[in-house]
Amino acid sequence: MTSRIEDLCVQKGLKMTDQRRVISRVLSDATDHPDVEEVHRRAAAIDHRISIATVYRTMRLLEEAHVIDRLDFGDGRARYEGTRTDHHHHLIDVNSGEVIEFTSEEMERLKEAIARELGYDLIGHRLELYGVPRNRRSDSGDGA
């Protein structure tokens, strides 16, 4: 059985080597937003012959083919997710690095309204929110 990303690659006419298939499966199975090193670790656990250079080349190829999206959460490393047709945003926990995906109809209406008020038609955007969990936030001791 092929993975969703593997199917997209085939649809786009990309040659699928065994190593690309493993990397595609790793990305399709990811429930997080792995960086290249993590993709390599997971792929090498399946096929020890996969080098970090192969992962870098494959990730670049998949990104250029619009099969995966590169994400920058401000932590100095690119992260990746499979390109999706549904629109969503990310909330990043700055303590743990956890990335929470969410959708918000209210947010969508607000973005459209802001663009309209400024005299623009919104054609795209990317939104990342950064926060700390309320119950784990380090307080300054002044109750604020």
The first five atom37 places (N, CA, C, CB, O) and aatype in JSON, in Angstrom:
{
  "aatype": [12, 16, 15, 1, 9, 6, 3, 10, 4, 19, 5, 11, 7, 10, 11, 12, 16, 3, 5, 1, 1, 19, 9, 15, 1, 19, 10, 15, 3, 0, 16, 3, 8, 14, 3, 19, 6, 6, 19, 8, 1, 1, 0, 0, 0, 9, 3, 8, 1, 9, 15, 9, 0, 16, 19, 18, 1, 16, 12, 1, 10, 10, 6, 6, 0, 8, 19, 9, 3, 1, 10, 3, 13, 7, 3, 7, 1, 0, 1, 18, 6, 7, 16, 1, 16, 3, 8, 8, 8, 8, 10, 9, 3, 19, 2, 15, 7, 6, 19, 9, 6, 13, 16, 15, 6, 6, 12, 6, 1, 10, 11, 6, 0, 9, 0, 1, 6, 10, 7, 18, 3, 10, 9, 7, 8, 1, 10, 6, 10, 18, 7, 19, 14, 1, 2, 1, 1, 15, 3, 15, 7, 3, 7, 0],
  "atom_mask": [
    [1, 1, 1, 1, 1],
    [1, 1, 1, 1, 1],
    [1, 1, 1, 1, 1],
    [1, 1, 1, 1, 1],
    [1, 1, 1, 1, 1],
    [1, 1, 1, 1, 1],
    [1, 1, 1, 1, 1],
    [1, 1, 1, 1, 1],
    [1, 1, 1, 1, 1],
    [1, 1, 1, 1, 1],
    [1, 1, 1, 1, 1],
    [1, 1, 1, 1, 1],
    [1, 1, 1, 0, 1],
    [1, 1, 1, 1, 1],
    [1, 1, 1, 1, 1],
    [1, 1, 1, 1, 1],
    [1, 1, 1, 1, 1],
    [1, 1, 1, 1, 1],
    [1, 1, 1, 1, 1],
    [1, 1, 1, 1, 1],
    [1, 1, 1, 1, 1],
    [1, 1, 1, 1, 1],
    [1, 1, 1, 1, 1],
    [1, 1, 1, 1, 1],
    [1, 1, 1, 1, 1],
    [1, 1, 1, 1, 1],
    [1, 1, 1, 1, 1],
    [1, 1, 1, 1, 1],
    [1, 1, 1, 1, 1],
    [1, 1, 1, 1, 1],
    [1, 1, 1, 1, 1],
    [1, 1, 1, 1, 1],
    [1, 1, 1, 1, 1],
    [1, 1, 1, 1, 1],
    [1, 1, 1, 1, 1],
    [1, 1, 1, 1, 1],
    [1, 1, 1, 1, 1],
    [1, 1, 1, 1, 1],
    [1, 1, 1, 1, 1],
    [1, 1, 1, 1, 1],
    [1, 1, 1, 1, 1],
    [1, 1, 1, 1, 1],
    [1, 1, 1, 1, 1],
    [1, 1, 1, 1, 1],
    [1, 1, 1, 1, 1],
    [1, 1, 1, 1, 1],
    [1, 1, 1, 1, 1],
    [1, 1, 1, 1, 1],
    [1, 1, 1, 1, 1],
    [1, 1, 1, 1, 1],
    [1, 1, 1, 1, 1],
    [1, 1, 1, 1, 1],
    [1, 1, 1, 1, 1],
    [1, 1, 1, 1, 1],
    [1, 1, 1, 1, 1],
    [1, 1, 1, 1, 1],
    [1, 1, 1, 1, 1],
    [1, 1, 1, 1, 1],
    [1, 1, 1, 1, 1],
    [1, 1, 1, 1, 1],
    [1, 1, 1, 1, 1],
    [1, 1, 1, 1, 1],
    [1, 1, 1, 1, 1],
    [1, 1, 1, 1, 1],
    [1, 1, 1, 1, 1],
    [1, 1, 1, 1, 1],
    [1, 1, 1, 1, 1],
    [1, 1, 1, 1, 1],
    [1, 1, 1, 1, 1],
    [1, 1, 1, 1, 1],
    [1, 1, 1, 1, 1],
    [1, 1, 1, 1, 1],
    [1, 1, 1, 1, 1],
    [1, 1, 1, 0, 1],
    [1, 1, 1, 1, 1],
    [1, 1, 1, 0, 1],
    [1, 1, 1, 1, 1],
    [1, 1, 1, 1, 1],
    [1, 1, 1, 1, 1],
    [1, 1, 1, 1, 1],
    [1, 1, 1, 1, 1],
    [1, 1, 1, 0, 1],
    [1, 1, 1, 1, 1],
    [1, 1, 1, 1, 1],
    [1, 1, 1, 1, 1],
    [1, 1, 1, 1, 1],
    [1, 1, 1, 1, 1],
    [1, 1, 1, 1, 1],
    [1, 1, 1, 1, 1],
    [1, 1, 1, 1, 1],
    [1, 1, 1, 1, 1],
    [1, 1, 1, 1, 1],
    [1, 1, 1, 1, 1],
    [1, 1, 1, 1, 1],
    [1, 1, 1, 1, 1],
    [1, 1, 1, 1, 1],
    [1, 1, 1, 0, 1],
    [1, 1, 1, 1, 1],
    [1, 1, 1, 1, 1],
    [1, 1, 1, 1, 1],
    [1, 1, 1, 1, 1],
    [1, 1, 1, 1, 1],
    [1, 1, 1, 1, 1],
    [1, 1, 1, 1, 1],
    [1, 1, 1, 1, 1],
    [1, 1, 1, 1, 1],
    [1, 1, 1, 1, 1],
    [1, 1, 1, 1, 1],
    [1, 1, 1, 1, 1],
    [1, 1, 1, 1, 1],
    [1, 1, 1, 1, 1],
    [1, 1, 1, 1, 1],
    [1, 1, 1, 1, 1],
    [1, 1, 1, 1, 1],
    [1, 1, 1, 1, 1],
    [1, 1, 1, 1, 1],
    [1, 1, 1, 1, 1],
    [1, 1, 1, 1, 1],
    [1, 1, 1, 0, 1],
    [1, 1, 1, 1, 1],
    [1, 1, 1, 1, 1],
    [1, 1, 1, 1, 1],
    [1, 1, 1, 1, 1],
    [1, 1, 1, 0, 1],
    [1, 1, 1, 1, 1],
    [1, 1, 1, 1, 1],
    [1, 1, 1, 1, 1],
    [1, 1, 1, 1, 1],
    [1, 1, 1, 1, 1],
    [1, 1, 1, 1, 1],
    [1, 1, 1, 0, 1],
    [1, 1, 1, 1, 1],
    [1, 1, 1, 1, 1],
    [1, 1, 1, 1, 1],
    [1, 1, 1, 1, 1],
    [1, 1, 1, 1, 1],
    [1, 1, 1, 1, 1],
    [1, 1, 1, 1, 1],
    [1, 1, 1, 1, 1],
    [1, 1, 1, 1, 1],
    [1, 1, 1, 0, 1],
    [1, 1, 1, 1, 1],
    [1, 1, 1, 0, 1],
    [1, 1, 1, 1, 1]
  ],
  "atom_positions": [
    [[0.84, -1.18, 0.0], [0.0, 0.0, 0.0], [0.89, 1.24, 0.0], [-0.96, 0.0, 1.22], [1.85, 1.32, 0.76]],
    [[0.57, 2.2, -0.85], [1.38, 3.41, -0.95], [0.87, 4.48, 0.0], [1.38, 3.93, -2.39], [-0.3, 4.49, 0.39]],
    [[1.77, 5.38, 0.37], [1.41, 6.48, 1.27], [0.81, 7.62, 0.46], [2.65, 6.96, 2.08], [0.93, 7.66, -0.77]],
    [[0.18, 8.55, 1.16], [-0.43, 9.72, 0.52], [0.62, 10.53, -0.22], [-1.16, 10.59, 1.56], [0.4, 10.96, -1.35]],
    [[1.77, 10.75, 0.41], [2.83, 11.54, -0.22], [3.41, 10.79, -1.42], [3.94, 11.87, 0.79], [3.7, 11.4, -2.45]],
    [[3.56, 9.5, -1.27], [4.04, 8.69, -2.4], [3.08, 8.8, -3.58], [4.21, 7.21, -1.97], [3.52, 8.94, -4.72]],
    [[1.79, 8.73, -3.32], [0.78, 8.87, -4.38], [0.89, 10.23, -5.07], [-0.64, 8.68, -3.81], [0.8, 10.32, -6.29]],
    [[1.09, 11.28, -4.28], [1.25, 12.62, -4.86], [2.49, 12.69, -5.75], [1.35, 13.68, -3.75], [2.47, 13.31, -6.81]],
    [[3.56, 12.06, -5.3], [4.8, 12.04, -6.1], [4.56, 11.38, -7.45], [5.92, 11.31, -5.35], [4.99, 11.89, -8.49]],
    [[3.88, 10.25, -7.44], [3.59, 9.53, -8.67], [2.71, 10.38, -9.58], [2.9, 8.17, -8.36], [2.94, 10.44, -10.79]],
    [[1.7, 11.04, -9.01], [0.82, 11.9, -9.79], [1.59, 13.04, -10.45], [-0.28, 12.47, -8.91], [1.25, 13.47, -11.55]],
    [[2.62, 13.52, -9.78], [3.42, 14.62, -10.31], [4.56, 14.15, -11.21], [3.99, 15.44, -9.18], [5.34, 14.95, -11.71]],
    [[4.64, 12.82, -11.42], [5.63, 12.28, -12.34], [7.03, 12.14, -11.76], [0.0, 0.0, 0.0], [7.99, 12.01, -12.52]],
    [[7.16, 12.16, -10.44], [8.48, 12.0, -9.84], [8.88, 10.53, -9.85], [8.5, 12.55, -8.39], [8.06, 9.65, -9.6]],
    [[10.14, 10.28, -10.15], [10.65, 8.92, -10.1], [10.73, 8.49, -8.63], [12.06, 8.81, -10.8], [11.27, 9.22, -7.8]],
    [[10.19, 7.32, -8.33], [10.16, 6.85, -6.94], [11.15, 5.72, -6.74], [8.74, 6.4, -6.55], [10.89, 4.57, -7.09]],
    [[12.29, 6.06, -6.17], [13.27, 5.05, -5.79], [12.83, 4.42, -4.47], [14.71, 5.67, -5.67], [11.93, 4.94, -3.81]],
    [[13.45, 3.34, -4.09], [13.13, 2.71, -2.81], [13.35, 3.67, -1.65], [13.97, 1.44, -2.6], [12.54, 3.73, -0.72]],
    [[14.45, 4.44, -1.71], [14.74, 5.37, -0.62], [13.72, 6.51, -0.58], [16.15, 5.94, -0.77], [13.32, 6.94, 0.5]],
    [[13.3, 7.01, -1.73], [12.27, 8.05, -1.75], [10.95, 7.51, -1.21], [12.07, 8.58, -3.18], [10.2, 8.24, -0.56]],
    [[10.67, 6.25, -1.48], [9.44, 5.64, -0.96], [9.46, 5.61, 0.57], [9.25, 4.21, -1.54], [8.47, 5.92, 1.22]],
    [[10.61, 5.23, 1.12], [10.73, 5.18, 2.59], [10.55, 6.58, 3.17], [12.11, 4.58, 3.01], [9.81, 6.76, 4.13]],
    [[11.21, 7.57, 2.59], [11.12, 8.94, 3.09], [9.69, 9.45, 2.96], [12.09, 9.87, 2.31], [9.19, 10.12, 3.86]],
    [[9.03, 9.14, 1.86], [7.63, 9.54, 1.66], [6.73, 8.91, 2.71], [7.15, 9.14, 0.26], [5.82, 9.56, 3.23]],
    [[6.97, 7.65, 3.02], [6.17, 6.98, 4.05], [6.4, 7.59, 5.42], [6.48, 5.49, 4.08], [5.47, 7.78, 6.19]],
    [[7.66, 7.89, 5.72], [7.98, 8.53, 7.01], [7.23, 9.85, 7.13], [9.52, 8.77, 7.14], [6.65, 10.14, 8.18]],
    [[7.23, 10.64, 6.08], [6.54, 11.93, 6.11], [5.03, 11.75, 6.2], [6.89, 12.75, 4.86], [4.36, 12.49, 6.93]],
    [[4.48, 10.8, 5.48], [3.04, 10.55, 5.54], [2.6, 10.06, 6.91], [2.63, 9.53, 4.47], [1.51, 10.4, 7.37]],
    [[3.44, 9.27, 7.56], [3.1, 8.72, 8.87], [3.31, 9.7, 10.01], [3.91, 7.48, 9.12], [2.83, 9.47, 11.12]],
    [[4.03, 10.79, 9.76], [4.37, 11.74, 10.82], [3.13, 12.43, 11.36], [5.37, 12.79, 10.31], [2.3, 12.94, 10.6]],
    [[3.0, 12.44, 12.67], [1.91, 13.17, 13.32], [2.43, 14.49, 13.87], [1.29, 12.32, 14.44], [1.66, 15.29, 14.43]],
    [[3.73, 14.72, 13.71], [4.35, 15.96, 14.15], [4.86, 16.69, 12.91], [5.5, 15.69, 15.17], [4.43, 16.39, 11.8]],
    [[5.75, 17.62, 13.07], [6.34, 18.38, 11.98], [7.86, 18.19, 12.06], [5.94, 19.91, 12.07], [8.57, 19.05, 12.58]],
    [[8.35, 17.06, 11.54], [9.77, 16.73, 11.72], [10.7, 17.6, 10.89], [10.0, 15.28, 11.37], [10.33, 18.08, 9.82]],
    [[11.91, 17.8, 11.41], [12.95, 18.45, 10.62], [13.69, 17.37, 9.84], [13.94, 19.28, 11.54], [13.39, 16.18, 9.98]],
    [[14.66, 17.77, 9.02], [15.37, 16.82, 8.16], [16.08, 15.75, 8.99], [16.39, 17.56, 7.28], [16.06, 14.58, 8.63]],
    [[16.7, 16.15, 10.09], [17.42, 15.18, 10.91], [16.49, 14.12, 11.48], [18.15, 15.89, 12.04], [16.84, 12.94, 11.55]],
    [[15.29, 14.54, 11.88], [14.33, 13.58, 12.42], [13.8, 12.66, 11.31], [13.16, 14.31, 13.1], [13.6, 11.47, 11.53]],
    [[13.56, 13.22, 10.13], [13.14, 12.39, 9.0], [14.23, 11.35, 8.71], [12.85, 13.26, 7.72], [13.92, 10.19, 8.46]],
    [[15.49, 11.78, 8.74], [16.6, 10.86, 8.5], [16.62, 9.76, 9.56], [17.93, 11.62, 8.48], [16.78, 8.58, 9.23]],
    [[16.48, 10.14, 10.82], [16.5, 9.14, 11.9], [15.41, 8.1, 11.68], [16.32, 9.83, 13.26], [15.67, 6.9, 11.82]],
    [[14.22, 8.53, 11.36], [13.1, 7.61, 11.16], [13.29, 6.76, 9.9], [11.77, 8.4, 11.06], [13.01, 5.56, 9.91]],
    [[13.77, 7.38, 8.83], [13.97, 6.64, 7.58], [15.11, 5.63, 7.72], [14.28, 7.61, 6.41], [15.0, 4.5, 7.24]],
    [[16.19, 6.03, 8.39], [17.33, 5.12, 8.57], [16.98, 3.94, 9.47], [18.52, 5.88, 9.17], [17.6, 2.88, 9.37]],
    [[15.99, 4.11, 10.34], [15.53, 2.99, 11.16], [14.84, 1.93, 10.3], [14.58, 3.48, 12.27], [14.79, 0.76, 10.66]],
    [[14.3, 2.36, 9.16], [13.65, 1.44, 8.22], [14.66, 0.88, 7.23], [12.51, 2.16, 7.47], [14.66, -0.31, 6.93]],
    [[15.54, 1.76, 6.71], [16.56, 1.36, 5.74], [17.87, 2.07, 6.11], [16.12, 1.71, 4.26], [18.02, 3.26, 5.85]],
    [[18.78, 1.34, 6.7], [20.03, 1.94, 7.2], [20.91, 2.53, 6.09], [20.83, 0.89, 7.96], [21.85, 3.27, 6.39]],
    [[20.61, 2.23, 4.85], [21.42, 2.76, 3.73], [21.06, 4.2, 3.36], [21.24, 1.87, 2.51], [21.76, 4.83, 2.57]],
    [[19.99, 4.73, 3.93], [19.56, 6.1, 3.6], [20.46, 7.09, 4.33], [18.06, 6.33, 3.98], [20.53, 7.11, 5.56]],
    [[21.13, 7.92, 3.55], [22.05, 8.91, 4.13], [21.32, 10.23, 4.37], [23.28, 9.14, 3.2], [20.24, 10.47, 3.82]],
    [[21.92, 11.05, 5.2], [21.35, 12.37, 5.46], [21.33, 13.19, 4.18], [22.16, 13.11, 6.57], [20.4, 13.98, 3.96]],
    [[22.33, 13.02, 3.32], [22.37, 13.75, 2.04], [21.19, 13.35, 1.16], [23.7, 13.47, 1.3], [20.6, 14.2, 0.5]],
    [[20.84, 12.08, 1.16], [19.68, 11.61, 0.39], [18.4, 12.24, 0.92], [19.58, 10.08, 0.42], [17.53, 12.63, 0.14]],
    [[18.29, 12.33, 2.23], [17.1, 12.94, 2.82], [17.03, 14.41, 2.44], [17.12, 12.78, 4.36], [15.96, 14.89, 2.05]],
    [[18.13, 15.15, 2.54], [18.14, 16.56, 2.16], [17.72, 16.73, 0.69], [19.54, 17.17, 2.38], [16.88, 17.58, 0.38]],
    [[18.3, 15.93, -0.2], [17.95, 16.02, -1.63], [16.49, 15.7, -1.87], [18.83, 15.07, -2.46], [15.81, 16.4, -2.63]],
    [[16.0, 14.66, -1.21], [14.61, 14.25, -1.4], [13.65, 15.29, -0.86], [14.34, 12.91, -0.73], [12.64, 15.6, -1.48]],
    [[13.96, 15.85, 0.3], [13.1, 16.88, 0.88], [13.03, 18.1, -0.05], [13.62, 17.3, 2.28], [11.96, 18.66, -0.25]],
    [[14.16, 18.5, -0.61], [14.18, 19.63, -1.53], [13.34, 19.33, -2.77], [15.64, 19.97, -1.94], [12.57, 20.17, -3.23]],
    [[13.48, 18.12, -3.31], [12.71, 17.69, -4.47], [11.21, 17.7, -4.17], [13.15, 16.28, -4.92], [10.42, 18.2, -4.97]],
    [[10.81, 17.16, -3.02], [9.4, 17.11, -2.64], [8.83, 18.51, -2.4], [9.23, 16.26, -1.4], [7.67, 18.78, -2.7]],
    [[9.66, 19.39, -1.85], [9.22, 20.77, -1.63], [9.03, 21.49, -2.96], [10.24, 21.53, -0.75], [8.03, 22.18, -3.16]],
    [[9.99, 21.33, -3.88], [9.89, 21.97, -5.18], [8.7, 21.46, -5.98], [11.17, 21.75, -5.97], [8.13, 22.19, -6.79]],
    [[8.31, 20.2, -5.76], [7.16, 19.61, -6.45], [5.84, 19.93, -5.73], [7.34, 18.08, -6.55], [4.78, 19.49, -6.16]],
    [[5.91, 20.69, -4.64], [4.74, 21.07, -3.84], [4.01, 19.85, -3.27], [3.76, 21.89, -4.68], [2.78, 19.81, -3.19]],
    [[4.82, 18.88, -2.86], [4.29, 17.68, -2.21], [4.36, 17.84, -0.69], [5.07, 16.41, -2.67], [3.53, 17.3, 0.04]],
    [[5.37, 18.59, -0.23], [5.5, 18.92, 1.19], [5.67, 20.42, 1.33], [6.7, 18.16, 1.83], [6.07, 21.1, 0.38]],
    [[5.36, 20.92, 2.5], [5.55, 22.33, 2.81], [6.64, 22.48, 3.85], [4.24, 22.97, 3.31], [6.7, 21.73, 4.83]],
    [[7.49, 23.47, 3.63], [8.55, 23.81, 4.59], [7.97, 24.84, 5.55], [9.83, 24.36, 3.86], [7.36, 25.82, 5.13]],
    [[8.17, 24.62, 6.83], [7.65, 25.51, 7.87], [8.8, 26.07, 8.68], [6.64, 24.78, 8.78], [9.77, 25.36, 8.96]],
    [[8.7, 27.33, 9.07], [9.72, 27.96, 9.91], [9.03, 28.47, 11.16], [10.46, 29.12, 9.15], [8.27, 29.43, 11.1]],
    [[9.3, 27.82, 12.28], [8.68, 28.2, 13.55], [9.62, 29.02, 14.42], [8.23, 26.95, 14.3], [9.4, 29.15, 15.62]],
    [[10.67, 29.58, 13.82], [11.55, 30.47, 14.54], [12.54, 29.79, 15.47], [0.0, 0.0, 0.0], [13.16, 30.45, 16.31]],
    [[12.7, 28.46, 15.34], [13.63, 27.77, 16.22], [14.93, 27.41, 15.51], [12.98, 26.51, 16.77], [15.73, 26.63, 16.02]],
    [[15.14, 27.97, 14.32], [16.39, 27.77, 13.61], [16.45, 26.5, 12.77], [0.0, 0.0, 0.0], [17.5, 26.19, 12.21]],
    [[15.37, 25.78, 12.68], [15.37, 24.57, 11.84], [14.08, 24.5, 11.05], [15.56, 23.29, 12.71], [13.0, 24.77, 11.57]],
    [[14.2, 24.13, 9.8], [13.02, 23.97, 8.95], [12.3, 22.69, 9.36], [13.4, 23.93, 7.45], [12.93, 21.67, 9.64]],
    [[11.0, 22.76, 9.39], [10.17, 21.59, 9.66], [9.27, 21.37, 8.46], [9.33, 21.76, 10.99], [9.09, 22.26, 7.63]],
    [[8.72, 20.18, 8.38], [7.97, 19.82, 7.18], [6.65, 19.14, 7.52], [8.8, 18.93, 6.29], [6.5, 18.48, 8.55]],
    [[5.7, 19.31, 6.6], [4.45, 18.58, 6.65], [4.0, 18.36, 5.21], [3.36, 19.33, 7.49], [4.36, 19.11, 4.3]],
    [[3.21, 17.33, 5.02], [2.67, 17.08, 3.7], [1.75, 18.22, 3.3], [0.0, 0.0, 0.0], [1.0, 18.73, 4.13]],
    [[1.81, 18.62, 2.03], [0.93, 19.66, 1.54], [-0.51, 19.21, 1.72], [1.22, 19.99, 0.05], [-0.88, 18.08, 1.38]],
    [[-1.31, 20.1, 2.25], [-2.71, 19.76, 2.54], [-3.64, 20.69, 1.79], [-2.99, 19.83, 4.05], [-3.29, 21.83, 1.48]],
    [[-4.81, 20.19, 1.49], [-5.8, 21.02, 0.81], [-6.63, 21.8, 1.81], [-6.71, 20.16, -0.07], [-7.17, 22.86, 1.49]],
    [[-6.74, 21.29, 3.04], [-7.49, 22.04, 4.06], [-6.59, 23.1, 4.67], [-8.04, 21.09, 5.15], [-5.4, 22.86, 4.89]],
    [[-7.16, 24.25, 4.92], [-6.39, 25.37, 5.46], [-6.33, 25.25, 6.98], [-6.99, 26.73, 5.03], [-7.35, 25.01, 7.63]],
    [[-5.15, 25.44, 7.54], [-5.0, 25.36, 8.99], [-3.85, 26.27, 9.43], [-4.75, 23.9, 9.44], [-3.08, 26.77, 8.61]],
    [[-3.77, 26.46, 10.73], [-2.73, 27.29, 11.32], [-2.0, 26.48, 12.38], [-3.32, 28.59, 11.93], [-2.38, 25.35, 12.68]],
    [[-0.96, 27.08, 12.96], [-0.15, 26.39, 13.96], [-0.01, 27.24, 15.22], [1.23, 26.03, 13.4], [0.19, 28.45, 15.14]],
    [[-0.11, 26.59, 16.36], [0.2, 27.18, 17.65], [1.41, 26.43, 18.18], [-1.03, 27.12, 18.65], [1.35, 25.21, 18.36]],
    [[2.5, 27.15, 18.42], [3.75, 26.52, 18.84], [3.96, 26.78, 20.33], [4.95, 27.05, 18.01], [3.98, 27.93, 20.78]],
    [[4.13, 25.7, 21.09], [4.45, 25.78, 22.51], [5.95, 26.08, 22.59], [4.07, 24.44, 23.28], [6.77, 25.24, 22.25]],
    [[6.29, 27.29, 23.05], [7.7, 27.69, 23.05], [8.52, 26.95, 24.1], [7.8, 29.18, 23.29], [9.75, 26.95, 24.02]],
    [[7.87, 26.33, 25.08], [8.61, 25.55, 26.07], [8.98, 24.17, 25.54], [7.79, 25.41, 27.35], [10.13, 23.74, 25.66]],
    [[8.01, 23.49, 24.96], [8.25, 22.1, 24.54], [8.54, 21.96, 23.05], [7.06, 21.26, 24.89], [9.08, 20.94, 22.62]],
    [[8.18, 22.97, 22.25], [8.33, 22.86, 20.81], [7.16, 22.15, 20.14], [0.0, 0.0, 0.0], [7.14, 22.02, 18.91]],
    [[6.18, 21.69, 20.93], [5.01, 21.02, 20.37], [4.28, 21.97, 19.43], [4.06, 20.52, 21.49], [4.16, 23.16, 19.72]],
    [[3.81, 21.44, 18.31], [3.07, 22.21, 17.33], [1.64, 21.69, 17.29], [3.75, 22.14, 15.93], [1.4, 20.51, 17.03]],
    [[0.7, 22.58, 17.53], [-0.71, 22.21, 17.55], [-1.36, 22.83, 16.32], [-1.41, 22.68, 18.87], [-1.29, 24.05, 16.13]],
    [[-1.99, 22.01, 15.5], [-2.69, 22.51, 14.33], [-4.12, 22.86, 14.72], [-2.66, 21.47, 13.17], [-4.75, 22.17, 15.51]],
    [[-4.63, 23.96, 14.13], [-6.01, 24.35, 14.41], [-6.61, 25.07, 13.22], [-6.08, 25.23, 15.66], [-5.9, 25.58, 12.35]],
    [[-7.93, 25.1, 13.19], [-8.68, 25.9, 12.22], [-9.61, 26.8, 12.99], [-9.46, 24.99, 11.2], [-10.02, 26.48, 14.11]],
    [[-9.96, 27.94, 12.39], [-10.86, 28.88, 13.05], [-11.59, 29.69, 11.98], [-10.08, 29.81, 14.02], [-10.99, 30.5, 11.28]],
    [[-12.89, 29.46, 11.88], [-13.7, 30.24, 10.94], [-13.68, 31.72, 11.32], [-15.16, 29.71, 10.91], [-13.66, 32.58, 10.45]],
    [[-13.69, 32.0, 12.62], [-13.64, 33.38, 13.08], [-12.35, 34.07, 12.61], [-13.74, 33.44, 14.61], [-12.38, 35.21, 12.16]],
    [[-11.22, 33.36, 12.71], [-9.94, 33.89, 12.26], [-9.97, 34.15, 10.75], [-8.79, 32.91, 12.62], [-9.45, 35.17, 10.29]],
    [[-10.56, 33.24, 10.0], [-10.64, 33.41, 8.55], [-11.43, 34.66, 8.2], [-11.28, 32.16, 7.9], [-11.02, 35.44, 7.34]],
    [[-12.57, 34.87, 8.86], [-13.39, 36.06, 8.6], [-12.62, 37.33, 8.97], [-14.71, 35.99, 9.4], [-12.67, 38.32, 8.25]],
    [[-11.9, 37.31, 10.09], [-11.15, 38.48, 10.54], [-10.05, 38.84, 9.55], [-10.56, 38.21, 11.92], [-9.85, 40.02, 9.25]],
    [[-9.32, 37.83, 9.05], [-8.23, 38.11, 8.08], [-8.8, 38.74, 6.81], [-7.47, 36.8, 7.73], [-8.23, 39.69, 6.28]],
    [[-9.93, 38.21, 6.33], [-10.58, 38.78, 5.14], [-11.0, 40.22, 5.4], [-11.8, 37.92, 4.72], [-10.82, 41.09, 4.54]],
    [[-11.58, 40.48, 6.57], [-12.04, 41.82, 6.9], [-10.87, 42.81, 6.98], [-12.8, 41.81, 8.23], [-10.98, 43.93, 6.5]],
    [[-9.77, 42.39, 7.57], [-8.59, 43.26, 7.66], [-8.07, 43.6, 6.27], [-7.48, 42.58, 8.5], [-7.8, 44.77, 5.98]],
    [[-7.95, 42.6, 5.41], [-7.46, 42.85, 4.05], [-8.42, 43.8, 3.32], [-7.32, 41.52, 3.27], [-7.97, 44.73, 2.65]],
    [[-9.71, 43.57, 3.45], [-10.72, 44.4, 2.78], [-10.63, 45.84, 3.28], [-12.15, 43.83, 3.01], [-10.67, 46.78, 2.48]],
    [[-10.51, 46.03, 4.62], [-10.4, 47.38, 5.19], [-9.18, 48.12, 4.68], [-10.36, 47.3, 6.7], [-9.2, 49.34, 4.54]],
    [[-8.11, 47.38, 4.4], [-6.88, 47.99, 3.91], [-6.86, 48.1, 2.38], [-5.68, 47.2, 4.38], [-5.87, 48.55, 1.8]],
    [[-7.96, 47.68, 1.74], [-8.07, 47.81, 0.29], [-7.42, 46.68, -0.49], [0.0, 0.0, 0.0], [-6.98, 46.89, -1.62]],
    [[-7.36, 45.48, 0.08], [-6.72, 44.35, -0.58], [-7.66, 43.15, -0.67], [-5.44, 43.95, 0.15], [-8.56, 42.98, 0.15]],
    [[-7.4, 42.33, -1.68], [-8.0, 41.0, -1.76], [-6.95, 40.05, -1.24], [-8.46, 40.63, -3.22], [-5.83, 40.01, -1.75]],
    [[-7.3, 39.28, -0.24], [-6.36, 38.34, 0.36], [-6.18, 37.14, -0.57], [-6.85, 37.88, 1.76], [-7.15, 36.48, -0.93]],
    [[-4.91, 36.86, -0.96], [-4.65, 35.73, -1.85], [-3.87, 34.63, -1.16], [-3.89, 36.2, -3.08], [-3.71, 33.54, -1.72]],
    [[-3.39, 34.88, 0.03], [-2.65, 33.87, 0.78], [-2.16, 34.43, 2.09], [0.0, 0.0, 0.0], [-2.11, 35.64, 2.29]],
    [[-1.8, 33.54, 2.97], [-1.25, 33.94, 4.26], [-0.77, 32.7, 5.0], [-2.29, 34.71, 5.1], [-1.1, 31.57, 4.65]],
    [[0.01, 32.96, 6.02], [0.47, 31.91, 6.91], [0.46, 32.51, 8.31], [1.9, 31.36, 6.51], [0.95, 33.61, 8.53]],
    [[-0.1, 31.77, 9.25], [-0.21, 32.28, 10.6], [0.34, 31.26, 11.58], [-1.67, 32.62, 10.93], [-0.06, 30.1, 11.58]],
    [[1.27, 31.71, 12.4], [1.78, 30.89, 13.49], [1.62, 31.68, 14.77], [3.27, 30.48, 13.26], [1.97, 32.86, 14.84]],
    [[1.09, 31.04, 15.78], [0.96, 31.63, 17.1], [1.97, 30.96, 18.02], [-0.5, 31.48, 17.66], [2.21, 29.76, 17.9]],
    [[2.56, 31.72, 18.92], [3.55, 31.19, 19.85], [3.03, 31.42, 21.27], [4.95, 31.86, 19.65], [2.56, 32.51, 21.58]],
    [[3.11, 30.41, 22.12], [2.6, 30.57, 23.46], [3.19, 29.57, 24.44], [0.0, 0.0, 0.0], [3.99, 28.71, 24.08]],
    [[2.76, 29.72, 25.67], [3.12, 28.79, 26.75], [1.83, 28.34, 27.4], [4.1, 29.46, 27.8], [0.89, 29.13, 27.52]],
    [[1.75, 27.09, 27.8], [0.54, 26.61, 28.46], [0.29, 27.37, 29.75], [0.64, 25.1, 28.75], [1.22, 27.64, 30.51]],
    [[-0.93, 27.71, 29.99], [-1.28, 28.48, 31.2], [-0.85, 27.79, 32.47], [-2.77, 28.73, 31.25], [-0.34, 28.43, 33.39]],
    [[-1.04, 26.48, 32.55], [-0.73, 25.77, 33.78], [0.76, 25.49, 33.97], [-1.47, 24.49, 33.82], [1.15, 24.97, 35.02]],
    [[1.6, 25.8, 32.97], [3.04, 25.56, 33.11], [3.85, 26.84, 32.92], [3.49, 24.51, 32.09], [5.08, 26.79, 32.92]],
    [[3.2, 27.95, 32.78], [3.9, 29.22, 32.53], [4.74, 29.58, 33.75], [2.89, 30.35, 32.21], [4.3, 29.43, 34.88]],
    [[5.95, 30.06, 33.51], [6.79, 30.49, 34.64], [6.39, 31.91, 35.01], [8.32, 30.41, 34.3], [6.6, 32.84, 34.22]],
    [[5.82, 32.08, 36.18], [5.36, 33.38, 36.63], [6.5, 34.17, 37.24], [4.24, 33.24, 37.64], [7.48, 33.6, 37.74]],
    [[6.37, 35.49, 37.18], [7.41, 36.36, 37.73], [7.27, 36.53, 39.23], [7.37, 37.71, 37.04], [8.12, 37.16, 39.86]],
    [[6.2, 36.0, 39.82], [6.03, 36.07, 41.25], [5.19, 37.25, 41.7], [0.0, 0.0, 0.0], [4.82, 37.34, 42.88]],
    [[4.87, 38.17, 40.75], [4.09, 39.34, 41.15], [2.6, 39.16, 40.89], [4.59, 40.58, 40.42], [1.82, 40.09, 41.08]],
    [[2.2, 37.96, 40.45], [0.79, 37.68, 40.23], [0.26, 38.23, 38.92], [0.0, 0.0, 0.0], [-0.92, 38.06, 38.62]],
    [[1.09, 38.87, 38.15], [0.64, 39.44, 36.86], [0.63, 38.42, 35.77], [1.52, 40.58, 36.44], [0.28, 38.73, 34.64]]
  ]
}
